[in-house]
Amino acid sequence: MRRPTPEELLAARARHVPDVIAPELRILFCGINPGLYSAAVGHHFARPGNRFWKALHGAGLTGRLLAPWEDDALLASGLGITNLVARATARADELGTAELVAGRRRLAAKAARWRPAWIAVLGLGAYRIGFGRPDARMGRQRERIGPARVWLLPNPSGLNAHHSLSHLVAAFRALRRAADA
C-alpha cells in the first residue's frame, strides 16, 4: 500500500472508513474515529506507527500479524471494527462532545443489530465523554451496550505515548481472556 499524498490526506476529511462487521462477533473493536491516513487509504488503524495490529496479534487474538489492508480477515476470527465517530480528523481531540455522545447512540444501534458478545472501546478520554463516565478506568465496564459486554482499552495510536506496545498487548490479552471465559 502506498502512502497517501498531502492532497489525498486533505481530501480524506470528507471520507470515512467502512465498518468491518458481521452478526454475533466475539469482539467488536470501536475506535474513536478514523485518522486522515486511514480515511485516505480506506482501512482501519492504517497509519504506520499505529500499534493496533501488533497488539491484536501479540495478545493472541489473531493467528498472524495482519496488515491494515487485511482488515476484512478479522471476521474469520470473530472480530470486527467500527468507529464511534465516522468523521476523519488529524487528531481525536478535534471531535466535540456532541459528536461523541451521538456516536454512543450509533454504537448502541449497531450493537442491537449485530449483537457482538463484547465491544472494546479504544480510547479512555472519548469513552469518558461520550458515555458520560468521567471516572471510567481501563478494563471491563459495568454497563452494557445493547447485549454486548464492554471493555475499555487504550487508544493504540502512535500519538498516545502513555501506553507502550507491551502495555497494549497486556490490555488486549486481558480482553481476550475475558472473551474466552
Secondary structure, 3 states (H helix, E strand, C coil): CCCCCHHHHHHHHHCCCCCECCCCCCEEEEECCCEHHHHHHCCCCCCCCCCHHHHHHHCCCCCCCCCHHHHHHHHHHCEEEEECCCCCECCHHHCCHHHHHHHHHHHHHHHHHHCCCEEEEECHHHHHHHCCCCCCCCEEEEEEECCEEEEEECCCCCCCCCCCHHHHHHHHHHHHHHHHC
